[in-house]
Amino acid sequence: MTHPTFSDWHKSTRSDQSGCVEMSSSDDQLMVGIRDTKDRSAGTLVFGSADWQTFLNEAKGGSFVH
């Protein structure tokens, strides 16, 4: 299994000083990585680009609001 390479990380505009996350698309654009800005060595969650887009659409549409 080949590990994706992430090189252009962006901090979420929704993050504040107490809870920051960053995301990056893999260099081949097939995967999305999510990591904790304060503990980057803790690892990266990796999702397929289509799955990540589905998650974003559902979140923006209010699917996770209770």
C-alpha positions in Angstrom: 0.0 0.0 0.0 1.3 3.4 -1.0 0.9 6.2 1.5 -0.4 9.5 0.1 1.8 12.6 0.2 0.3 15.8 1.6 2.3 19.0 1.1 -0.1 22.0 1.3 -1.8 22.1 4.6 -4.6 24.7 5.4 -5.9 25.6 8.8 -9.7 25.5 9.1 -11.3 29.0 9.1 -13.7 27.6 11.8 -10.8 26.7 14.1 -10.0 28.8 17.1 -6.9 28.8 19.4 -8.2 25.9 21.5 -9.2 23.5 18.8 -7.4 23.7 15.5 -7.4 21.2 12.6 -5.7 21.4 9.2 -6.6 19.7 5.9 -4.7 19.0 2.8 -5.5 17.2 -0.5 -3.0 14.6 -1.5 -0.6 15.5 -4.2 -2.6 13.3 -6.6 -5.9 14.8 -5.4 -7.4 11.4 -4.6 -7.2 11.7 -0.8 -7.8 14.3 1.9 -5.8 14.4 5.1 -7.0 15.9 8.4 -4.7 16.5 11.4 -4.5 18.3 14.7 -2.5 21.5 14.4 -1.3 21.3 18.0 -0.1 17.7 17.7 0.9 17.1 14.1 3.0 14.0 15.1 -0.2 12.3 16.4 -1.0 11.2 12.8 -3.3 12.1 10.0 -6.8 10.9 9.3 -7.1 10.1 5.6 -10.3 10.0 3.6 -11.1 9.5 -0.1 -11.8 12.9 -1.8 -15.4 11.8 -2.7 -16.1 10.7 0.8 -14.8 13.9 2.2 -16.9 16.0 -0.2 -20.0 13.9 0.9 -19.2 14.6 4.5 -18.8 18.4 3.9 -22.1 18.5 1.9 -24.0 16.7 4.7 -22.4 19.0 7.4 -23.3 22.1 5.4 -26.8 20.8 4.9 -27.4 20.3 8.6 -27.4 16.5 8.7 -25.3 16.5 12.0 -27.4 19.0 13.9 -29.5 17.5 16.7 
